[in-house]
Amino acid sequence: MTAKEREHEFLVGAPLAIVPALVFLPTVMFLIVFPQFAHGRVIGLIILPPCAMVSSIGLWKLAFGAVQKPWGLFNVLSFGALLVLLVIAGYTGLFLALVTLRI
């Protein structure tokens, strides 16, 4: 894989993985668990599957870009984006677990 391909994998994969991960928690909380308007649950259930699919595509691109040789800057950036995604998944899981204890 060339440096240009790794750059493309990072520049496409990072937003595709991180943005849906950031959207997941507000979607679940404000549209599904505690709907804020009349058809919130339906809208939330429509938003979540494409969000999961786009996130998995972005995760695949980041993981593929992080492990390709020769090592370079975009390998490190892809690995850093994967760590950011891990932190987002961690606080999302913790928050949802705390909400289920409270309900």
The first five atom37 places (N, CA, C, CB, O) and aatype in JSON, in Angstrom:
{
  "aatype": [12, 16, 0, 11, 6, 1, 6, 8, 6, 13, 10, 19, 7, 0, 14, 10, 0, 9, 19, 14, 0, 10, 19, 13, 10, 14, 16, 19, 12, 13, 10, 9, 19, 13, 14, 5, 13, 0, 8, 7, 1, 19, 9, 7, 10, 9, 9, 10, 14, 14, 4, 0, 12, 19, 15, 15, 9, 7, 10, 17, 11, 10, 0, 13, 7, 0, 19, 5, 11, 14, 17, 7, 10, 13, 2, 19, 10, 15, 13, 7, 0, 10, 10, 19, 10, 10, 19, 9, 0, 7, 18, 16, 7, 10, 13, 10, 0, 10, 19, 16, 10, 1, 9],
  "atom_mask": [
    [1, 1, 1, 1, 1],
    [1, 1, 1, 1, 1],
    [1, 1, 1, 1, 1],
    [1, 1, 1, 1, 1],
    [1, 1, 1, 1, 1],
    [1, 1, 1, 1, 1],
    [1, 1, 1, 1, 1],
    [1, 1, 1, 1, 1],
    [1, 1, 1, 1, 1],
    [1, 1, 1, 1, 1],
    [1, 1, 1, 1, 1],
    [1, 1, 1, 1, 1],
    [1, 1, 1, 0, 1],
    [1, 1, 1, 1, 1],
    [1, 1, 1, 1, 1],
    [1, 1, 1, 1, 1],
    [1, 1, 1, 1, 1],
    [1, 1, 1, 1, 1],
    [1, 1, 1, 1, 1],
    [1, 1, 1, 1, 1],
    [1, 1, 1, 1, 1],
    [1, 1, 1, 1, 1],
    [1, 1, 1, 1, 1],
    [1, 1, 1, 1, 1],
    [1, 1, 1, 1, 1],
    [1, 1, 1, 1, 1],
    [1, 1, 1, 1, 1],
    [1, 1, 1, 1, 1],
    [1, 1, 1, 1, 1],
    [1, 1, 1, 1, 1],
    [1, 1, 1, 1, 1],
    [1, 1, 1, 1, 1],
    [1, 1, 1, 1, 1],
    [1, 1, 1, 1, 1],
    [1, 1, 1, 1, 1],
    [1, 1, 1, 1, 1],
    [1, 1, 1, 1, 1],
    [1, 1, 1, 1, 1],
    [1, 1, 1, 1, 1],
    [1, 1, 1, 0, 1],
    [1, 1, 1, 1, 1],
    [1, 1, 1, 1, 1],
    [1, 1, 1, 1, 1],
    [1, 1, 1, 0, 1],
    [1, 1, 1, 1, 1],
    [1, 1, 1, 1, 1],
    [1, 1, 1, 1, 1],
    [1, 1, 1, 1, 1],
    [1, 1, 1, 1, 1],
    [1, 1, 1, 1, 1],
    [1, 1, 1, 1, 1],
    [1, 1, 1, 1, 1],
    [1, 1, 1, 1, 1],
    [1, 1, 1, 1, 1],
    [1, 1, 1, 1, 1],
    [1, 1, 1, 1, 1],
    [1, 1, 1, 1, 1],
    [1, 1, 1, 0, 1],
    [1, 1, 1, 1, 1],
    [1, 1, 1, 1, 1],
    [1, 1, 1, 1, 1],
    [1, 1, 1, 1, 1],
    [1, 1, 1, 1, 1],
    [1, 1, 1, 1, 1],
    [1, 1, 1, 0, 1],
    [1, 1, 1, 1, 1],
    [1, 1, 1, 1, 1],
    [1, 1, 1, 1, 1],
    [1, 1, 1, 1, 1],
    [1, 1, 1, 1, 1],
    [1, 1, 1, 1, 1],
    [1, 1, 1, 0, 1],
    [1, 1, 1, 1, 1],
    [1, 1, 1, 1, 1],
    [1, 1, 1, 1, 1],
    [1, 1, 1, 1, 1],
    [1, 1, 1, 1, 1],
    [1, 1, 1, 1, 1],
    [1, 1, 1, 1, 1],
    [1, 1, 1, 0, 1],
    [1, 1, 1, 1, 1],
    [1, 1, 1, 1, 1],
    [1, 1, 1, 1, 1],
    [1, 1, 1, 1, 1],
    [1, 1, 1, 1, 1],
    [1, 1, 1, 1, 1],
    [1, 1, 1, 1, 1],
    [1, 1, 1, 1, 1],
    [1, 1, 1, 1, 1],
    [1, 1, 1, 0, 1],
    [1, 1, 1, 1, 1],
    [1, 1, 1, 1, 1],
    [1, 1, 1, 0, 1],
    [1, 1, 1, 1, 1],
    [1, 1, 1, 1, 1],
    [1, 1, 1, 1, 1],
    [1, 1, 1, 1, 1],
    [1, 1, 1, 1, 1],
    [1, 1, 1, 1, 1],
    [1, 1, 1, 1, 1],
    [1, 1, 1, 1, 1],
    [1, 1, 1, 1, 1],
    [1, 1, 1, 1, 1]
  ],
  "atom_positions": [
    [[0.85, -1.17, 0.0], [0.0, 0.0, 0.0], [0.9, 1.24, 0.0], [-0.97, -0.01, 1.23], [1.83, 1.34, 0.8]],
    [[0.62, 2.16, -0.89], [1.43, 3.37, -1.0], [1.02, 4.38, 0.07], [1.31, 3.98, -2.4], [-0.01, 4.23, 0.73]],
    [[1.84, 5.39, 0.21], [1.55, 6.44, 1.19], [0.27, 7.19, 0.81], [2.73, 7.41, 1.3], [-0.49, 7.61, 1.68]],
    [[0.05, 7.35, -0.47], [-1.17, 8.05, -0.93], [-2.42, 7.25, -0.57], [-1.11, 8.3, -2.45], [-3.43, 7.83, -0.18]],
    [[-2.35, 5.93, -0.71], [-3.5, 5.08, -0.34], [-3.75, 5.1, 1.16], [-3.29, 3.64, -0.82], [-4.9, 5.12, 1.6]],
    [[-2.66, 5.09, 1.96], [-2.82, 5.17, 3.41], [-3.41, 6.5, 3.82], [-1.47, 4.96, 4.11], [-4.24, 6.57, 4.73]],
    [[-2.98, 7.57, 3.14], [-3.54, 8.89, 3.42], [-5.03, 8.9, 3.11], [-2.81, 9.97, 2.6], [-5.82, 9.45, 3.88]],
    [[-5.41, 8.31, 2.0], [-6.82, 8.25, 1.62], [-7.62, 7.43, 2.64], [-6.97, 7.65, 0.21], [-8.72, 7.82, 3.02]],
    [[-7.08, 6.29, 3.08], [-7.76, 5.46, 4.08], [-8.0, 6.23, 5.37], [-6.95, 4.2, 4.37], [-9.06, 6.12, 5.98]],
    [[-7.0, 7.02, 5.79], [-7.15, 7.8, 7.01], [-8.15, 8.94, 6.83], [-5.81, 8.36, 7.45], [-9.04, 9.12, 7.67]],
    [[-8.0, 9.7, 5.76], [-8.85, 10.88, 5.56], [-10.31, 10.51, 5.31], [-8.32, 11.7, 4.39], [-11.2, 11.32, 5.6]],
    [[-10.58, 9.34, 4.79], [-11.96, 8.88, 4.61], [-12.43, 8.12, 5.83], [-12.08, 8.0, 3.35], [-13.57, 8.28, 6.26]],
    [[-11.58, 7.29, 6.39], [-11.98, 6.41, 7.48], [-12.21, 7.12, 8.81], [0.0, 0.0, 0.0], [-13.13, 6.76, 9.55]],
    [[-11.4, 8.12, 9.12], [-11.53, 8.78, 10.42], [-12.89, 9.46, 10.6], [-10.42, 9.81, 10.59], [-13.54, 9.23, 11.62]],
    [[-13.34, 10.29, 9.66], [-14.68, 10.88, 9.85], [-15.8, 9.84, 9.8], [-14.93, 11.93, 8.8], [-16.79, 9.96, 10.51]],
    [[-15.63, 8.82, 8.95], [-16.66, 7.79, 8.86], [-16.77, 6.98, 10.14], [-16.38, 6.86, 7.69], [-17.84, 6.44, 10.43]],
    [[-15.72, 6.88, 10.91], [-15.77, 6.11, 12.15], [-16.12, 6.97, 13.35], [-14.44, 5.43, 12.38], [-16.88, 6.54, 14.21]],
    [[-15.58, 8.17, 13.44], [-15.71, 8.98, 14.65], [-17.04, 9.72, 14.7], [-14.57, 9.96, 14.75], [-17.65, 9.78, 15.77]],
    [[-17.51, 10.29, 13.62], [-18.76, 11.06, 13.64], [-19.96, 10.19, 14.03], [-19.01, 11.7, 12.27], [-20.74, 10.61, 14.89]],
    [[-20.16, 9.0, 13.44], [-21.28, 8.17, 13.9], [-21.13, 7.71, 15.36], [-21.41, 6.95, 13.01], [-22.13, 7.53, 16.06]],
    [[-19.89, 7.53, 15.82], [-19.7, 7.15, 17.22], [-20.11, 8.29, 18.14], [-18.23, 6.78, 17.47], [-20.65, 8.04, 19.22]],
    [[-19.88, 9.52, 17.73], [-20.31, 10.66, 18.52], [-21.82, 10.87, 18.45], [-19.6, 11.91, 18.05], [-22.41, 11.4, 19.39]],
    [[-22.45, 10.47, 17.37], [-23.89, 10.64, 17.19], [-24.68, 9.56, 17.91], [-24.23, 10.62, 15.7], [-25.85, 9.77, 18.23]],
    [[-24.07, 8.41, 18.18], [-24.79, 7.26, 18.73], [-25.43, 7.55, 20.09], [-23.84, 6.09, 18.86], [-26.61, 7.28, 20.28]],
    [[-24.67, 8.1, 21.03], [-25.2, 8.32, 22.38], [-26.34, 9.32, 22.41], [-24.09, 8.8, 23.29], [-27.37, 9.02, 23.02]],
    [[-26.24, 10.49, 21.79], [-27.4, 11.39, 21.79], [-28.62, 10.8, 21.08], [-27.03, 12.7, 21.14], [-29.76, 11.04, 21.49]],
    [[-28.38, 10.03, 20.02], [-29.5, 9.41, 19.32], [-30.23, 8.43, 20.22], [-29.02, 8.7, 18.05], [-31.46, 8.43, 20.29]],
    [[-29.48, 7.6, 20.91], [-30.11, 6.62, 21.79], [-30.81, 7.31, 22.95], [-29.06, 5.63, 22.32], [-31.94, 6.95, 23.29]],
    [[-30.16, 8.28, 23.57], [-30.73, 8.89, 24.77], [-31.93, 9.78, 24.44], [-29.68, 9.71, 25.49], [-32.98, 9.65, 25.07]],
    [[-31.79, 10.67, 23.48], [-32.83, 11.68, 23.25], [-33.88, 11.28, 22.23], [-32.19, 12.94, 22.82], [-34.91, 11.95, 22.11]],
    [[-33.65, 10.2, 21.5], [-34.66, 9.77, 20.54], [-35.28, 8.42, 20.89], [-34.05, 9.71, 19.16], [-36.44, 8.19, 20.55]],
    [[-34.54, 7.54, 21.55], [-35.08, 6.2, 21.81], [-35.45, 6.01, 23.28], [-34.07, 5.14, 21.4], [-36.58, 5.63, 23.58]],
    [[-34.52, 6.27, 24.2], [-34.8, 6.03, 25.62], [-35.77, 7.06, 26.18], [-33.5, 6.04, 26.42], [-36.79, 6.69, 26.75]],
    [[-35.46, 8.33, 26.02], [-36.32, 9.42, 26.47], [-36.68, 10.29, 25.27], [-35.63, 10.27, 27.59], [-36.07, 11.35, 25.08]],
    [[-37.66, 9.88, 24.46], [-37.97, 10.66, 23.25], [-38.43, 12.07, 23.59], [-39.05, 9.95, 22.42], [-39.25, 12.27, 24.48]],
    [[-37.89, 13.04, 22.88], [-38.18, 14.44, 23.15], [-39.35, 14.97, 22.33], [-36.95, 15.27, 22.88], [-39.84, 16.06, 22.6]],
    [[-39.81, 14.23, 21.34], [-40.97, 14.64, 20.55], [-41.72, 13.41, 20.07], [-40.55, 15.52, 19.35], [-41.29, 12.29, 20.34]],
    [[-42.81, 13.61, 19.38], [-43.79, 12.56, 19.12], [-43.21, 11.31, 18.43], [-44.89, 13.11, 18.27], [-43.43, 10.21, 18.92]],
    [[-42.5, 11.45, 17.36], [-42.02, 10.3, 16.61], [-40.51, 10.11, 16.78], [-42.36, 10.45, 15.13], [-39.83, 9.68, 15.85]],
    [[-40.01, 10.43, 17.95], [-38.57, 10.34, 18.21], [-38.03, 8.93, 18.11], [0.0, 0.0, 0.0], [-36.94, 8.72, 17.58]],
    [[-38.78, 7.95, 18.62], [-38.3, 6.56, 18.58], [-38.2, 6.05, 17.14], [-39.22, 5.65, 19.39], [-37.24, 5.35, 16.8]],
    [[-39.15, 6.4, 16.32], [-39.12, 5.95, 14.92], [-37.92, 6.58, 14.2], [-40.44, 6.33, 14.2], [-37.21, 5.9, 13.46]],
    [[-37.7, 7.86, 14.42], [-36.57, 8.54, 13.79], [-35.25, 7.95, 14.3], [-36.61, 10.07, 14.08], [-34.33, 7.74, 13.51]],
    [[-35.17, 7.68, 15.6], [-33.96, 7.08, 16.16], [-33.69, 5.71, 15.59], [0.0, 0.0, 0.0], [-32.54, 5.37, 15.31]],
    [[-34.74, 4.9, 15.41], [-34.56, 3.57, 14.84], [-34.23, 3.61, 13.36], [-35.8, 2.75, 15.06], [-33.65, 2.66, 12.83]],
    [[-34.57, 4.69, 12.69], [-34.19, 4.87, 11.29], [-32.74, 5.35, 11.19], [-35.13, 5.87, 10.59], [-32.03, 4.98, 10.25]],
    [[-32.29, 6.16, 12.14], [-30.94, 6.73, 12.1], [-29.87, 5.71, 12.5], [-30.85, 7.94, 13.02], [-28.78, 5.71, 11.92]],
    [[-30.15, 4.85, 13.47], [-29.12, 3.97, 14.01], [-28.54, 2.94, 13.03], [-29.67, 3.25, 15.17], [-27.31, 2.8, 13.01]],
    [[-29.31, 2.21, 12.22], [-28.67, 1.24, 11.31], [-27.71, 1.85, 10.29], [-29.74, 0.48, 10.57], [-26.62, 1.32, 10.11]],
    [[-28.07, 2.95, 9.6], [-27.06, 3.54, 8.7], [-25.85, 4.07, 9.46], [-27.68, 4.67, 7.88], [-24.72, 4.01, 8.96]],
    [[-26.08, 4.56, 10.65], [-24.98, 5.06, 11.48], [-24.02, 3.92, 11.81], [-25.53, 5.69, 12.78], [-22.8, 4.1, 11.75]],
    [[-24.55, 2.76, 12.15], [-23.71, 1.59, 12.47], [-22.97, 1.1, 11.23], [-24.57, 0.45, 13.06], [-21.81, 0.71, 11.32]],
    [[-23.63, 1.12, 10.08], [-22.99, 0.64, 8.86], [-21.85, 1.58, 8.44], [-24.02, 0.53, 7.73], [-20.77, 1.12, 8.07]],
    [[-22.09, 2.88, 8.48], [-21.05, 3.85, 8.11], [-19.88, 3.76, 9.08], [-21.64, 5.29, 8.09], [-18.72, 3.85, 8.68]],
    [[-20.19, 3.59, 10.36], [-19.13, 3.49, 11.36], [-18.28, 2.24, 11.15], [-19.73, 3.48, 12.76], [-17.06, 2.28, 11.33]],
    [[-18.9, 1.14, 10.78], [-18.12, -0.08, 10.55], [-17.23, 0.05, 9.31], [-19.05, -1.29, 10.4], [-16.12, -0.47, 9.3]],
    [[-17.7, 0.73, 8.3], [-16.87, 0.98, 7.11], [-15.67, 1.86, 7.48], [-17.71, 1.66, 5.99], [-14.55, 1.58, 7.07]],
    [[-15.92, 2.91, 8.25], [-14.83, 3.77, 8.68], [-13.84, 3.05, 9.58], [0.0, 0.0, 0.0], [-12.63, 3.26, 9.47]],
    [[-14.35, 2.2, 10.47], [-13.47, 1.43, 11.34], [-12.6, 0.48, 10.53], [-14.3, 0.64, 12.37], [-11.41, 0.31, 10.82]],
    [[-13.19, -0.14, 9.53], [-12.43, -1.04, 8.66], [-11.32, -0.28, 7.94], [-13.35, -1.72, 7.64], [-10.19, -0.77, 7.85]],
    [[-11.62, 0.91, 7.42], [-10.61, 1.7, 6.72], [-9.49, 2.13, 7.66], [-11.26, 2.93, 6.07], [-8.32, 2.1, 7.29]],
    [[-9.86, 2.54, 8.89], [-8.83, 2.95, 9.84], [-7.95, 1.77, 10.24], [-9.48, 3.55, 11.08], [-6.72, 1.9, 10.3]],
    [[-8.55, 0.64, 10.51], [-7.77, -0.53, 10.9], [-6.86, -0.98, 9.76], [-8.69, -1.68, 11.33], [-5.71, -1.36, 9.98]],
    [[-7.38, -0.95, 8.55], [-6.58, -1.35, 7.4], [-5.43, -0.38, 7.17], [-7.47, -1.43, 6.14], [-4.33, -0.8, 6.81]],
    [[-5.67, 0.91, 7.37], [-4.61, 1.91, 7.2], [-3.59, 1.91, 8.32], [0.0, 0.0, 0.0], [-2.46, 2.35, 8.12]],
    [[-3.97, 1.41, 9.5], [-3.06, 1.45, 10.64], [-2.01, 0.35, 10.6], [-3.84, 1.34, 11.92], [-0.93, 0.51, 11.18]],
    [[-2.28, -0.76, 9.94], [-1.38, -1.91, 10.02], [-0.55, -2.14, 8.76], [-2.17, -3.13, 10.32], [0.25, -3.08, 8.72]],
    [[-0.71, -1.33, 7.76], [0.02, -1.54, 6.51], [1.46, -1.04, 6.62], [-0.68, -0.82, 5.35], [1.74, -0.02, 7.24]],
    [[2.36, -1.79, 6.01], [3.76, -1.4, 5.99], [4.05, -0.69, 4.68], [4.69, -2.62, 6.17], [3.33, -0.95, 3.72]],
    [[5.02, 0.16, 4.57], [5.97, 0.64, 5.57], [5.3, 1.65, 6.5], [7.18, 1.27, 4.89], [4.38, 2.36, 6.12]],
    [[5.8, 1.69, 7.73], [5.2, 2.56, 8.74], [5.47, 4.02, 8.4], [5.75, 2.22, 10.13], [6.53, 4.36, 7.89]],
    [[4.5, 4.86, 8.7], [4.63, 6.28, 8.42], [3.68, 7.09, 9.28], [0.0, 0.0, 0.0], [3.09, 6.59, 10.24]],
    [[3.54, 8.33, 8.91], [2.72, 9.25, 9.68], [1.25, 8.84, 9.68], [2.85, 10.66, 9.11], [0.59, 8.93, 10.72]],
    [[0.73, 8.39, 8.56], [-0.69, 8.06, 8.5], [-1.01, 6.75, 9.22], [-1.12, 7.96, 7.06], [-2.16, 6.54, 9.61]],
    [[-0.04, 5.88, 9.41], [-0.24, 4.72, 10.27], [-0.46, 5.18, 11.71], [0.96, 3.75, 10.19], [-1.36, 4.69, 12.4]],
    [[0.36, 6.12, 12.15], [0.24, 6.63, 13.51], [-1.07, 7.39, 13.69], [1.43, 7.55, 13.85], [-1.73, 7.25, 14.72]],
    [[-1.45, 8.19, 12.7], [-2.71, 8.93, 12.79], [-3.91, 7.99, 12.8], [-2.83, 9.91, 11.63], [-4.88, 8.24, 13.52]],
    [[-3.87, 6.93, 12.01], [-4.96, 5.95, 12.01], [-5.04, 5.24, 13.36], [-4.76, 4.92, 10.88], [-6.13, 5.02, 13.88]],
    [[-3.9, 4.9, 13.92], [-3.88, 4.27, 15.23], [-4.42, 5.23, 16.29], [-2.46, 3.81, 15.59], [-5.16, 4.81, 17.18]],
    [[-4.05, 6.5, 16.21], [-4.58, 7.5, 17.14], [-6.09, 7.67, 17.02], [0.0, 0.0, 0.0], [-6.78, 7.82, 18.02]],
    [[-6.6, 7.65, 15.79], [-8.05, 7.74, 15.59], [-8.75, 6.52, 16.17], [-8.38, 7.89, 14.1], [-9.85, 6.63, 16.7]],
    [[-8.12, 5.35, 16.07], [-8.69, 4.14, 16.68], [-8.72, 4.27, 18.2], [-7.88, 2.89, 16.26], [-9.66, 3.8, 18.84]],
    [[-7.7, 4.88, 18.79], [-7.71, 5.11, 20.24], [-8.8, 6.09, 20.64], [-6.35, 5.62, 20.7], [-9.45, 5.9, 21.67]],
    [[-8.99, 7.14, 19.86], [-10.08, 8.08, 20.13], [-11.42, 7.37, 20.05], [-10.05, 9.27, 19.13], [-12.31, 7.61, 20.88]],
    [[-11.58, 6.51, 19.08], [-12.81, 5.73, 18.94], [-13.01, 4.8, 20.13], [-12.78, 4.92, 17.64], [-14.14, 4.6, 20.56]],
    [[-11.94, 4.24, 20.65], [-12.02, 3.38, 21.84], [-12.48, 4.19, 23.05], [-10.65, 2.73, 22.13], [-13.29, 3.69, 23.84]],
    [[-11.99, 5.4, 23.21], [-12.43, 6.25, 24.33], [-13.91, 6.61, 24.17], [-11.57, 7.55, 24.39], [-14.65, 6.57, 25.16]],
    [[-14.34, 6.94, 22.97], [-15.75, 7.27, 22.74], [-16.63, 6.06, 23.05], [-15.98, 7.72, 21.28], [-17.67, 6.21, 23.69]],
    [[-16.22, 4.89, 22.61], [-16.99, 3.67, 22.9], [-17.02, 3.39, 24.41], [-16.4, 2.46, 22.15], [-18.03, 2.93, 24.93]],
    [[-15.93, 3.67, 25.09], [-15.87, 3.44, 26.53], [-16.83, 4.33, 27.3], [0.0, 0.0, 0.0], [-17.59, 3.84, 28.14]],
    [[-16.81, 5.64, 27.03], [-17.72, 6.5, 27.79], [-19.16, 6.3, 27.35], [-17.33, 7.96, 27.62], [-20.07, 6.49, 28.17]],
    [[-19.41, 5.92, 26.11], [-20.78, 5.62, 25.69], [-21.31, 4.4, 26.42], [-20.84, 5.41, 24.18], [-22.44, 4.4, 26.91]],
    [[-20.52, 3.35, 26.48], [-20.93, 2.15, 27.19], [-21.13, 2.4, 28.67], [0.0, 0.0, 0.0], [-22.1, 1.9, 29.25]],
    [[-20.24, 3.15, 29.29], [-20.37, 3.47, 30.71], [-21.63, 4.28, 30.97], [-19.14, 4.23, 31.2], [-22.36, 4.0, 31.92]],
    [[-21.89, 5.29, 30.15], [-23.07, 6.12, 30.33], [-24.35, 5.32, 30.15], [-23.05, 7.3, 29.35], [-25.29, 5.46, 30.94]],
    [[-24.4, 4.47, 29.13], [-25.61, 3.66, 28.92], [-25.79, 2.65, 30.05], [-25.54, 2.94, 27.58], [-26.92, 2.35, 30.42]],
    [[-24.71, 2.11, 30.59], [-24.82, 1.2, 31.72], [-25.34, 1.92, 32.95], [-23.46, 0.55, 32.03], [-26.17, 1.38, 33.69]],
    [[-24.88, 3.14, 33.18], [-25.38, 3.91, 34.33], [-26.85, 4.28, 34.16], [-24.54, 5.19, 34.51], [-27.59, 4.31, 35.14]],
    [[-27.27, 4.56, 32.94], [-28.67, 4.88, 32.7], [-29.54, 3.66, 32.94], [-28.88, 5.4, 31.27], [-30.64, 3.8, 33.48]],
    [[-29.09, 2.49, 32.56], [-29.91, 1.28, 32.78], [-30.0, 0.95, 34.26], [-29.33, 0.09, 32.02], [-30.99, 0.37, 34.7]],
    [[-29.0, 1.31, 35.04], [-29.09, 1.1, 36.49], [-30.1, 2.05, 37.12], [-27.73, 1.28, 37.15], [-30.74, 1.71, 38.12]],
    [[-30.24, 3.22, 36.54], [-31.12, 4.24, 37.09], [-32.58, 4.04, 36.69], [-30.66, 5.6, 36.64], [-33.47, 4.47, 37.42]],
    [[-32.83, 3.41, 35.56], [-34.2, 3.26, 35.08], [-34.94, 2.23, 35.86], [-34.23, 2.9, 33.63], [-36.11, 1.98, 35.59]]
  ]
}
